[in-house]
C-alpha cells in the first residue's frame, strides 16, 4: 500500500486519468448486455445438455420439441429475475454476493418452473431428471460464463 507521501505526490503530479461519464455509462451498458447474453447462452446450454444426458443415459423418450416451450422463459424470466436481484449493473463489488444471488435466482426460477409444470399437468410433461441436471449445470455454468466475461472486460481499456 502506498504511504501518505506517495499519495500526495501522485495527486500533485496530476496524472490522474479521468473518463467521461458517457464513456463509463456506455461501458456499463456494454458489460450488462454481455452478461445478459452470457447468462442466456449458458442457461440454454445447460438445458440442451441436460436433455442430451437424460436421453442418452436413462430409458424413456425425451422430446426436444416439448422443451421448446421453455425457451421463452429462459429468454425472459431469468434475465428479469437476475436484474431484480441486482446482477446487471455492469460491475459487481463482491463476488460472493454475486454467486449467492445467482444461485438464489436460478433456484427460484427452477422451483417456479417445476411448480408451474406440476400444476398445469397438460401436454407439458417434463423430465424431473432433466430439470435437476439443468439446474445443477446452470449453477455451475452461469457464474463461470460471467467470470469469463468479466475477465475479458477487465483486459480492455475504458
Secondary structure, 3 states (H helix, E strand, C coil): CCCHHHHHHHHHHCCCCCCCHHHHHHHHHHHHHHHHHHHHHHHHHHHHHHHHHHHHHCCCCCCHHHHHHHHHHHHHHHHHHHHHCCCCCCCCCCHHHHHHHHHHHHHHHHHHHHHHHHHHCCCCCCCHHHHHHHHHHHHHHHHHHHHHHHHHHHHCCC
